[in-house]
Amino acid sequence: VDRADKTLVRQLVLPLRTADLAELLELLRPDERQDLVEMLGTDFNPEVLSELDESVRDHVIELLDPKDLAAALTEMDSDDAVYLLEDMDEAEQRLILDQLPASERAALEQSLDYPEYSAGRLMQRELVAVPPHWDVGQTLDYLREAEELPHEFYEIFVVDPAYKPVGTVPLSRVTRSKRPVLISEIMETEQTLIPVEMDQEEVALQFTKYDLISAAVVDEGGRLVGVVTVDDIVEVISEEAAEDIRLLAGLGEESISDSVLQTSRSRVPWLMVNLVTATLAAAVIALFDATIEKMVALAVLMPIVASMGGNAGTQTMTVTVRALATRDLVHFNARRTIAREFFVGVLNGMIFALILGGLSALLFGNEWLGAVFAGAIMINLVVASLTGILIPLGLDKLGADPAVSSAVFVTTMTDVVGFFSFLGLAALILFY
Amino acid sequence: VDRADKTLVRQLVLPLRTADLAELLELLRPDERQDLVEMLGTDFNPEVLSELDESVRDHVIELLDPKDLAAALTEMDSDDAVYLLEDMDEAEQRLILDQLPASERAALEQSLDYPEYSAGRLMQRELVAVPPHWDVGQTLDYLREAEELPHEFYEIFVVDPAYKPVGTVPLSRVTRSKRPVLISEIMETEQTLIPVEMDQEEVALQFTKYDLISAAVVDEGGRLVGVVTVDDIVEVISEEAAEDIRLLAGLGEESISDSVLQTSRSRVPWLMVNLVTATLAAAVIALFDATIEKMVALAVLMPIVASMGGNAGTQTMTVTVRALATRDLVHFNARRTIAREFFVGVLNGMIFALILGGLSALLFGNEWLGAVFAGAIMINLVVASLTGILIPLGLDKLGADPAVSSAVFVTTMTDVVGFFSFLGLAALILFY
């Protein structure tokens, strides 16, 4: 972006689709970003905001006039408006909400009252609902005349007089039916209703499982209050998967557009935890310093025991965390899966005990050292398999997110058991 | 599942939705699964197949009559049929394809000719296409009369006489317009066309970026050949994210319903790779066995250096792999991001060098040991940051999937550099 050539920049940027403009804003340096937003002035389309990373979005919001922002919010479907508002601090929220007409302000405030990451935050209030006794013709006429409909919709919800959903009709079925056909004849009565407090991860699982395009959201009384659409779910699925990946690697909320300080701050806590657990493992080694002094080969081989265990444990843990997240691992098959992991640990333990025990016996010309090494590998791979499944299962049972803390426990366990079993066996067998 | 009570089981299972029946089949042991499928007999709904895990699906397909399977395929939209066929071996595919009417067989064979994981495999051929000069009334009449339409659809594609897409109309806009309005007046001309060979991961990125519900697929000549819908994309996004998580943890294609042998086989290769790299690290330690013999405290502290580096490297690598997958990291911002990682490495290196150097100097009463430890931590955290970003970037540039192999390179690097810098500095400073 060259400051000099304002007209050229505007010519290039204005025809971009909102998602492309968002991508451009994320790639720019903060000062370039400011220049661009200022150059666009009132031509800046605030819809771009909902496509931006959080740190970039905060920056761009600061550059805009609250009045323009409020005007833009009234144009959006309510889910997009809530999405923008929920990340602002309270003062900013107030500033913008106060610019809105009373009815819209009340609706948005109510949405913001639902807990974060709930269906209530995700849903839009604009939807199409008709009674079952209407026919297709009445429905089409209503769609043509009504004012306050969503920008786009894919299904029509059928409600009883108490506004409780009784069925759903895909819009394509409406268009394929003749005008006199009753809605109650073509509606699906088998529907997936989303309670307004349901966690978004659970909502996404429902969408994935039943291949939904949109779903009715109901309040505690069972009345229809909104609709969640699949485009928001696509977002949720990407975010939740990315979150699991980040958590397993010990990362906080972090994006590629964060600054050095933000990034450092998000990574230090995990490194601090790792410092403690690594120190614990070192303390185990220190217990056996006299043994190591007698045979330095032990110091050479011991990291291999810990590392093989750590990797095997991470494999099992990753499978378990994912299976818990997708509900493929439930109470019903837990015991069978634990047994399977145990046998996988025994089998892989034997394979690598044979290989590594044999190699080390040959290399160091000491079959007792080989036996100790093999025994430690065997023990550690079995322990790795068991902790890899039991720790996430236990955390899940306690109501904790297994993705957050499993990795620490598993690798601490495999380090400690690895060093202890190897050096302990060595002290017992080689020097006793 | 109790074999005795066939009628009761049928009463419980038959009203289940297909996704729920699929979940039940996945949870059952193989022998129970066989009993259930046999009990259901001809009432078994083959649509369930497309919801099953691969290993369970293979098992259930074996239990079914190829004739019933072929009959079920003709009822499905073509994308679901292809999804079922593509995982079978060639003999099974032939057996079933031969039961189909010639026209359907040809269409399915053509779909199977597209490369795996391409848009061509993902798309369905059934779609709604109209010319731009039609009006809304003509379109609605066509929708009511036409026979070969998809089960559900959300958008209508507008094509020119050469069958090239010229626009898209959301179905809701058709229903909201009056009958005399021309399609060309209400269509969106800004559309996302998917080339038939595009990789499914790239297709999913397009859907996420532009919030699409469906998108037209075009052949090399630019003609409309099919449509990809968002429900398939939801599947792809979940799969691709799960794949990245699996690959980063060194896992093959593996699901919770696999057997002990299948699981062991999927995990051994990575453990084998880890064996080689751990041995490399051990060889570095062996270089310094004389140094360790002089001071066993080195053996106690050295795993901390390696482990801190490994964790810091994994953090950077995970962020980088994700950013490459979501196209947040591209050529344009690569250099800036590398610089940022370098500074994060320096900053975190200083923090942990100070903490660990200070503690170890106090604990062992040897400030030179503390200095060596601090220096090694500093070096290894900077190296970890740099390899954590440069290795995935390099693999990506070479056309390899950075999720597959980054982890090996990064942890090998941090182990080797960790041990070498710590023991090397110790040999130089403490004993020279």
HADDOCK unambig.tbl for C-alpha pairs under 7 A between the chains (distance, minus, plus):
assign (segid A and resid 19 and name CA) (segid B and resid 209 and name CA) 6.05 0.50 0.50
assign (segid A and resid 19 and name CA) (segid B and resid 210 and name CA) 6.12 0.50 0.50
assign (segid A and resid 27 and name CA) (segid B and resid 333 and name CA) 6.48 0.50 0.50
assign (segid A and resid 140 and name CA) (segid B and resid 175 and name CA) 6.27 0.50 0.50
assign (segid A and resid 143 and name CA) (segid B and resid 175 and name CA) 6.55 0.50 0.50
assign (segid A and resid 143 and name CA) (segid B and resid 176 and name CA) 5.27 0.50 0.50
assign (segid A and resid 144 and name CA) (segid B and resid 175 and name CA) 6.73 0.50 0.50
assign (segid A and resid 144 and name CA) (segid B and resid 176 and name CA) 4.21 0.50 0.50
assign (segid A and resid 144 and name CA) (segid B and resid 177 and name CA) 5.94 0.50 0.50
assign (segid A and resid 144 and name CA) (segid B and resid 178 and name CA) 6.92 0.50 0.50
assign (segid A and resid 152 and name CA) (segid B and resid 172 and name CA) 5.95 0.50 0.50
assign (segid A and resid 153 and name CA) (segid B and resid 172 and name CA) 5.86 0.50 0.50
assign (segid A and resid 154 and name CA) (segid B and resid 154 and name CA) 6.09 0.50 0.50
assign (segid A and resid 154 and name CA) (segid B and resid 172 and name CA) 6.75 0.50 0.50
assign (segid A and resid 172 and name CA) (segid B and resid 152 and name CA) 5.93 0.50 0.50
assign (segid A and resid 172 and name CA) (segid B and resid 153 and name CA) 5.85 0.50 0.50
assign (segid A and resid 172 and name CA) (segid B and resid 154 and name CA) 6.75 0.50 0.50
assign (segid A and resid 175 and name CA) (segid B and resid 140 and name CA) 6.28 0.50 0.50
assign (segid A and resid 175 and name CA) (segid B and resid 143 and name CA) 6.56 0.50 0.50
assign (segid A and resid 175 and name CA) (segid B and resid 144 and name CA) 6.74 0.50 0.50
assign (segid A and resid 176 and name CA) (segid B and resid 143 and name CA) 5.30 0.50 0.50
assign (segid A and resid 176 and name CA) (segid B and resid 144 and name CA) 4.21 0.50 0.50
assign (segid A and resid 177 and name CA) (segid B and resid 144 and name CA) 5.95 0.50 0.50
assign (segid A and resid 178 and name CA) (segid B and resid 144 and name CA) 6.93 0.50 0.50
assign (segid A and resid 208 and name CA) (segid B and resid 234 and name CA) 6.67 0.50 0.50
assign (segid A and resid 208 and name CA) (segid B and resid 235 and name CA) 6.98 0.50 0.50
assign (segid A and resid 209 and name CA) (segid B and resid 19 and name CA) 6.03 0.50 0.50
assign (segid A and resid 210 and name CA) (segid B and resid 19 and name CA) 6.11 0.50 0.50
assign (segid A and resid 211 and name CA) (segid B and resid 231 and name CA) 5.63 0.50 0.50
assign (segid A and resid 231 and name CA) (segid B and resid 211 and name CA) 5.63 0.50 0.50
assign (segid A and resid 234 and name CA) (segid B and resid 208 and name CA) 6.68 0.50 0.50
assign (segid A and resid 234 and name CA) (segid B and resid 234 and name CA) 6.16 0.50 0.50
assign (segid A and resid 235 and name CA) (segid B and resid 208 and name CA) 6.99 0.50 0.50
assign (segid A and resid 237 and name CA) (segid B and resid 238 and name CA) 6.82 0.50 0.50
assign (segid A and resid 238 and name CA) (segid B and resid 237 and name CA) 6.83 0.50 0.50
assign (segid A and resid 241 and name CA) (segid B and resid 241 and name CA) 5.90 0.50 0.50
assign (segid A and resid 245 and name CA) (segid B and resid 245 and name CA) 6.03 0.50 0.50
assign (segid A and resid 249 and name CA) (segid B and resid 314 and name CA) 6.41 0.50 0.50
assign (segid A and resid 249 and name CA) (segid B and resid 315 and name CA) 5.63 0.50 0.50
assign (segid A and resid 249 and name CA) (segid B and resid 318 and name CA) 6.75 0.50 0.50
assign (segid A and resid 250 and name CA) (segid B and resid 315 and name CA) 6.63 0.50 0.50
assign (segid A and resid 251 and name CA) (segid B and resid 315 and name CA) 6.35 0.50 0.50
assign (segid A and resid 256 and name CA) (segid B and resid 323 and name CA) 6.91 0.50 0.50
assign (segid A and resid 260 and name CA) (segid B and resid 340 and name CA) 5.75 0.50 0.50
assign (segid A and resid 260 and name CA) (segid B and resid 343 and name CA) 6.63 0.50 0.50
assign (segid A and resid 260 and name CA) (segid B and resid 344 and name CA) 5.61 0.50 0.50
assign (segid A and resid 263 and name CA) (segid B and resid 344 and name CA) 6.92 0.50 0.50
assign (segid A and resid 264 and name CA) (segid B and resid 344 and name CA) 5.54 0.50 0.50
assign (segid A and resid 264 and name CA) (segid B and resid 348 and name CA) 6.49 0.50 0.50
assign (segid A and resid 268 and name CA) (segid B and resid 348 and name CA) 6.96 0.50 0.50
assign (segid A and resid 271 and name CA) (segid B and resid 308 and name CA) 6.71 0.50 0.50
assign (segid A and resid 271 and name CA) (segid B and resid 311 and name CA) 6.93 0.50 0.50
assign (segid A and resid 274 and name CA) (segid B and resid 308 and name CA) 6.80 0.50 0.50
assign (segid A and resid 275 and name CA) (segid B and resid 308 and name CA) 6.87 0.50 0.50
assign (segid A and resid 278 and name CA) (segid B and resid 304 and name CA) 5.37 0.50 0.50
assign (segid A and resid 278 and name CA) (segid B and resid 307 and name CA) 6.85 0.50 0.50
assign (segid A and resid 279 and name CA) (segid B and resid 304 and name CA) 6.75 0.50 0.50
assign (segid A and resid 282 and name CA) (segid B and resid 300 and name CA) 5.19 0.50 0.50
assign (segid A and resid 282 and name CA) (segid B and resid 301 and name CA) 6.22 0.50 0.50
assign (segid A and resid 285 and name CA) (segid B and resid 300 and name CA) 5.55 0.50 0.50
assign (segid A and resid 286 and name CA) (segid B and resid 300 and name CA) 5.72 0.50 0.50
assign (segid A and resid 289 and name CA) (segid B and resid 296 and name CA) 6.20 0.50 0.50
assign (segid A and resid 293 and name CA) (segid B and resid 293 and name CA) 6.06 0.50 0.50
assign (segid A and resid 293 and name CA) (segid B and resid 296 and name CA) 6.38 0.50 0.50
assign (segid A and resid 296 and name CA) (segid B and resid 289 and name CA) 6.19 0.50 0.50
assign (segid A and resid 296 and name CA) (segid B and resid 293 and name CA) 6.37 0.50 0.50
assign (segid A and resid 299 and name CA) (segid B and resid 299 and name CA) 6.02 0.50 0.50
assign (segid A and resid 300 and name CA) (segid B and resid 282 and name CA) 5.18 0.50 0.50
assign (segid A and resid 300 and name CA) (segid B and resid 285 and name CA) 5.56 0.50 0.50
assign (segid A and resid 300 and name CA) (segid B and resid 286 and name CA) 5.72 0.50 0.50
assign (segid A and resid 301 and name CA) (segid B and resid 282 and name CA) 6.21 0.50 0.50
assign (segid A and resid 304 and name CA) (segid B and resid 278 and name CA) 5.36 0.50 0.50
assign (segid A and resid 304 and name CA) (segid B and resid 279 and name CA) 6.74 0.50 0.50
assign (segid A and resid 307 and name CA) (segid B and resid 278 and name CA) 6.83 0.50 0.50
assign (segid A and resid 308 and name CA) (segid B and resid 271 and name CA) 6.71 0.50 0.50
assign (segid A and resid 308 and name CA) (segid B and resid 274 and name CA) 6.80 0.50 0.50
assign (segid A and resid 308 and name CA) (segid B and resid 275 and name CA) 6.86 0.50 0.50
assign (segid A and resid 311 and name CA) (segid B and resid 271 and name CA) 6.93 0.50 0.50
assign (segid A and resid 314 and name CA) (segid B and resid 249 and name CA) 6.41 0.50 0.50
assign (segid A and resid 315 and name CA) (segid B and resid 249 and name CA) 5.63 0.50 0.50
assign (segid A and resid 315 and name CA) (segid B and resid 250 and name CA) 6.62 0.50 0.50
assign (segid A and resid 315 and name CA) (segid B and resid 251 and name CA) 6.34 0.50 0.50
assign (segid A and resid 318 and name CA) (segid B and resid 249 and name CA) 6.75 0.50 0.50
assign (segid A and resid 323 and name CA) (segid B and resid 256 and name CA) 6.89 0.50 0.50
assign (segid A and resid 333 and name CA) (segid B and resid 27 and name CA) 6.51 0.50 0.50
assign (segid A and resid 340 and name CA) (segid B and resid 260 and name CA) 5.75 0.50 0.50
assign (segid A and resid 343 and name CA) (segid B and resid 260 and name CA) 6.63 0.50 0.50
assign (segid A and resid 344 and name CA) (segid B and resid 260 and name CA) 5.60 0.50 0.50
assign (segid A and resid 344 and name CA) (segid B and resid 263 and name CA) 6.92 0.50 0.50
assign (segid A and resid 344 and name CA) (segid B and resid 264 and name CA) 5.54 0.50 0.50
assign (segid A and resid 348 and name CA) (segid B and resid 264 and name CA) 6.47 0.50 0.50
assign (segid A and resid 348 and name CA) (segid B and resid 268 and name CA) 6.95 0.50 0.50
